[in-house]
Structures are given as structure tokens and as C-alpha cells.
């Protein structure tokens, strides 16, 4: 249990530093931004209390906002993503039950499950983030395009991290 807490606190700070000092300076094609800090919410254990998921998401988002000077849009978008997480988990079926010790990773629940879970939540985050950033319906389709392309880049980075740090275990002996 203590190891799990240390791992999540460490993940919180590593993703915050990585996002603020590295990824905020990456602008692919001038308007595509990877937001890897959403991985924190995606990888929180299933048994994490809802209040803790929401609070830690808000704190991570406000941390990104403070260093980026974005006035709360990251906090709002990440908190919305954290709010949508339990609803998403109830609608996405899994071959295995969400029991203690099972993590929301490709290694534990499979690629198809993870694509549905992470893809939807990343899209929720990015759509809300870019809509709050624009705060206008002018350029609506450009904002949608930016959100979808940034979601795709973020999702690709998360898949790479999943396969690097959470290798899929073979079921064969």
C-alpha cells in the first residue's frame, strides 16, 4: 500500500515537471500539443476514492496552470476528466473485474479496453481544454481539429509509455 502511494505521488510530480518544462514547449505543426499529464488520472488505481481522484486532478491541473500561466483551464479540464472517469469505467466492459490489484493498464486489461478507456477520457480532456482556451464558437472546427489531433498525439505517447513501462505479460507458461 505504501509503495503504491509513493509511486503515485512520484508519478504526479514527474508528469507535472515533464509537462511544464518539456511538453509545453512542443508545438507540432504549430498547434498540436501533447498533454501527457493526463496519464496521472488514467493510471490511478480503481480503488482510489473519488474525492482523492478529483482533488489530486485539480492540484495537478492547477500546477500546470501556475507554471504555464493559463488561468485555470488545465485544472478545469483535468477535473472534468477525473469526474468522467468512474462513469466511463461503468460503461466500458472488461474481461476482468475491477478488483484490487488490477491496474488500468494494457498489461492488466488489454489493448481494446485501454483504447476505449483512455481514448474517451483523453478526448474529453482535450475538447474541454481547447474549448475553454478559445471560449468562443469562432473557429469551432479549427478547435475541434486541434483537439482531435492533440488527442491522437497524446494517446500515441501514452501507448508508447504503456508498452515501455508496463510490459504485457504472456499468459503462456
C-alpha positions in Angstrom: 0.0 0.0 0.0 2.8 2.4 1.0 4.6 1.6 -2.2 1.5 2.4 -4.2 1.2 5.8 -2.6 4.8 6.6 -3.2 4.6 5.5 -6.9 1.5 7.7 -7.5 3.0 10.8 -5.7 6.2 10.3 -7.7 4.2 10.0 -11.0 2.3 13.2 -10.1 5.5 15.2 -9.8 7.3 13.6 -12.7 4.4 14.3 -15.1 4.0 17.8 -13.8 7.7 18.6 -14.4 7.7 16.8 -17.7 4.6 18.7 -18.9 5.7 22.1 -17.7 9.3 22.1 -18.7 9.3 19.9 -21.8 6.0 19.2 -23.4 4.6 22.7 -23.1 7.3 23.8 -25.4 6.4 21.2 -28.1 4.1 22.5 -30.8 3.8 20.1 -33.6 2.7 21.8 -36.8 2.2 25.0 -34.8 -0.9 23.9 -33.0 -0.7 20.3 -31.9 0.2 19.9 -28.2 0.9 16.7 -26.3 -0.6 16.7 -22.8 1.0 13.7 -21.1 0.0 14.8 -17.6 -3.5 13.2 -18.2 -1.7 9.9 -17.7 -1.8 10.5 -14.0 -5.6 10.3 -13.9 -5.7 7.3 -16.3 -3.3 5.2 -14.2 -4.8 5.8 -10.7 -5.8 2.5 -9.2 -9.5 1.6 -9.3 -9.8 1.6 -5.5 -8.7 5.3 -5.2 -11.5 7.2 -3.5 -13.4 9.6 -5.8 -12.6 12.7 -3.6 -8.9 11.9 -3.9 -9.1 11.4 -7.7 -10.8 14.8 -8.0 -8.6 16.6 -5.6 -5.3 15.3 -7.0 -6.5 16.0 -10.5 -7.4 19.6 -9.6 -4.0 20.0 -7.9 -2.1 18.7 -10.9 -4.1 20.8 -13.3 -3.6 24.0 -11.2 0.1 23.2 -11.0 0.3 23.1 -14.8 -1.8 26.3 -14.9 0.5 28.1 -12.5 3.7 27.3 -14.4 2.0 27.9 -17.8 0.1 31.0 -17.0 -3.2 29.6 -18.3 -5.6 30.8 -15.7 -7.3 27.5 -14.6 -8.2 25.8 -17.9 -5.9 22.8 -17.2 -7.4 22.4 -13.7 -10.9 22.6 -15.1 -10.3 20.1 -17.9 -8.4 17.6 -15.8 -11.0 17.8 -13.0 -13.7 17.1 -15.6 -11.7 14.2 -16.9 -11.4 12.8 -13.3 -15.2 13.3 -12.8 -15.9 11.4 -16.0 -13.6 8.5 -15.1 -16.0 6.5 -12.9 -18.8 6.9 -15.4 -16.5 5.8 -18.2 -15.5 2.7 -16.1 -19.1 1.7 -15.7 -19.8 1.8 -19.4 -16.6 0.1 -20.6 -16.8 -3.6 -20.2 -13.8 -5.6 -19.2 -12.9 -9.3 -19.4 -11.8 -9.0 -15.8 -13.5 -7.4 -12.9 -12.1 -4.1 -11.5 -10.7 -5.7 -8.4 -7.9 -4.5 -6.0 -4.5 -5.2 -7.5 -5.8 -4.8 -11.1 -4.5 -1.6 -12.7 -6.0 0.4 -15.6 -3.2 -0.6 -17.9 -2.9 -2.6 -21.2 -0.9 -5.2 -19.3 -3.8 -6.0 -16.9 -7.0 -5.3 -19.0 -5.9 -5.5 -22.6 -5.4 -3.1 -25.5 -9.1 -2.9 -26.6 -10.2 -2.0 -23.1 -7.4 0.6 -22.7 -8.1 2.2 -26.1 -11.8 2.7 -25.2 -11.0 3.9 -21.7 -8.0 6.2 -22.4 -9.2 7.4 -25.8 -12.5 8.6 -24.5 -11.1 10.3 -21.4 -8.3 12.0 -23.4 -10.8 13.3 -25.9 -13.0 14.7 -23.0 -9.9 16.4 -21.6 -8.7 17.9 -24.8 -12.1 19.0 -26.1 -12.8 20.8 -22.8 -9.3 22.3 -22.6 -9.3 23.7 -26.1 -12.9 24.9 -25.9 -12.1 26.7 -22.6 -9.0 28.1 -24.2 -10.9 29.5 -27.2 -14.0 30.5 -25.1 -15.8 31.3 -28.4 -17.5 29.5 -31.2 -15.5 31.3 -33.8 -13.1 28.9 -35.2 -15.1 26.0 -33.8 -14.0 23.5 -36.4 -10.4 24.5 -36.1 -10.6 24.0 -32.4 -12.2 20.5 -32.9 -9.4 19.7 -35.4 -6.8 20.8 -32.9 -8.4 18.8 -30.0 -8.6 15.6 -32.1 -5.0 15.9 -33.4 -3.6 16.7 -30.0 -5.6 13.8 -28.5 -4.1 11.5 -31.1 -0.6 12.6 -30.3 -1.2 12.4 -26.6 -2.8 8.9 -26.9 0.2 7.7 -29.1 2.7 8.9 -26.4 0.6 7.2 -23.7 0.6 3.9 -25.7 4.3 4.0 -26.1 4.7 4.6 -22.4 2.4 1.7 -21.6 4.4 -0.7 -23.7 7.8 0.6 -22.3 6.9 0.7 -18.6 4.0 -1.8 -18.3 5.0 -4.7 -20.5 2.2 -7.1 -21.4 2.7 -10.4 -19.6 2.3 -13.5 -21.6 -0.4 -15.9 -20.4 1.7 -18.9 -21.6 3.8 -20.9 -19.3 
